[in-house]
Amino acid sequence: MVSTTPQNTRQTLLAQTEVPITRITFMSAGVGVLIVPNSDTTQSAYGGELRLYDVHLAKMFEITHFECNRPYGGMAGNQRIMWRYEAGDGDIKMGAFDISCRLASQIAREYGLGRTETTNMTYYRARATEEIPILNITGDKIPRWINFLQSFHPEF
């Protein structure tokens, strides 16, 4: 029999939403790196339509929105974060994605923000754990998110 204590419920919810991330690092204000362990980012993230790639980019938008709404602009530097995305623990360069605070805010309004997700990041050399609200990409919003990402290409 499975216990339904709050701790077990939280673990179940986390298992359904979080995907593995090797590391998130800010090298300087406005420059972030998201490194994931997966070599194949086309795999389904949760057994449905969303791919790991879709969820990884959602994480970049979530963090950008979070940083843009910190006092003094957080790591958003020039009102944007240029993300370097690497798969296969950093061996596969997926490109660089320029996410402005304006676009991150627009996406947060369009999809809504749900519960927070514990996110480990490194700011320069200082490690921190932040509670970052996640995008509500569910139901009929899933195909909209996939369509949006088809037109949101890496800078290089």
Residue, then its C-alpha position, 0 to 999 in steps of 0.5 A: m500500500v502506498s502512503t499518501t502523506p504530504q511528503n510522498t505526495r510531493q515526491t510523486l508531483l516532482a516525479q511528474t514534472e521535473v526532468p533531470i538537469t546537470r547544471i544551470t550556471f550564470m557566467s555573468a549578468g545576462v549569460g546563462v548555461l543550461i546543461v542536461p544529461n540527455s543526449d536525445t532531447t527528442q524523447s518524450a518528457y512525461g510519456g506525452e507530446l512534450r519532448l525533453y527539448d520543450v521542457h528544457l526551453a520552458k525552464m529557460f523561460e521560467i528562470t528568465h522570468f524569475e530573474c527579470n522580476r528580482p529587485y535590480g534585474g537579477m541576472a537579466g543584465n540588459q533586460r534579457i538572458m542569452w542562454r547556452y543550451e547543451a545536452g549530453d552533459g555538455d558534449i552536444k551544443m544545442g545553440a544559444f537562445d536569447i530570451s528577453c524579459r519582455l518575451a518571458s513576461q508575455i509567455a508567463r501571462e499567456y501560459g500562467l505560472g503554477r507551483t514553484e519548483t526547487t531549482n539549483m543554480t550557480y551564480y558565478r561560483a556561488r551555489a543557490t537553490e531557488e523556488i521558481p514558478i513553473l509555466n502551466i503548459t498543460g492540456d490545450k496549451i501543450p500544442r500551442w507551446i510546441n508550435f511556439l517553439q517551432s518558430f523560436h530558433p537558436e541564435f547560433 
